[in-house]
Amino acid sequence: MDGENKKEEIYSAAVRAGKRTYFFDVKSTKKNDYYLTITESKKKFSENGDSFYEKHKLFLYREDFEKFIEGLQDVVKKIEKLEGEAPKTHQVHEKTHQNGTTNSFTDIEFEDLDK
């Protein structure tokens, strides 16, 4: 692959949440346009017991960040309202970045979304 056509990865963070891992990767195009990929990875097992990772990827472009965040905040508030609860204080964990630094993150269980 020609080096000019290669997409450059700028920053990466992995978040472990229950049985899933989420990867947040900042990348740039050859024209230095930045975008985010969000990858959900979940370990699964085949019928013969071999393990594999099922992955789902979302591409989020800079011009969509604000609307994406607004939409996410809106649905989180709606879920909290439907559950009849005040916003929860979630358990804090650490996430490890590609450069070895760690930050805390909120642990949210998404298991009920599959139902």
Buried (B, 14 or more C-beta within 10 A) or exposed (E): EEEEEEEEEBEBBBBBBEEBBBBBBBBEEEEEEBBBBBBBBBEEEEEEEEEEEEEEEEEBEEEEEEEBEEEEEEEEEEEEEEEEEEEEEEEEBEBBEEEEEEEEBEEEEEEEEEE
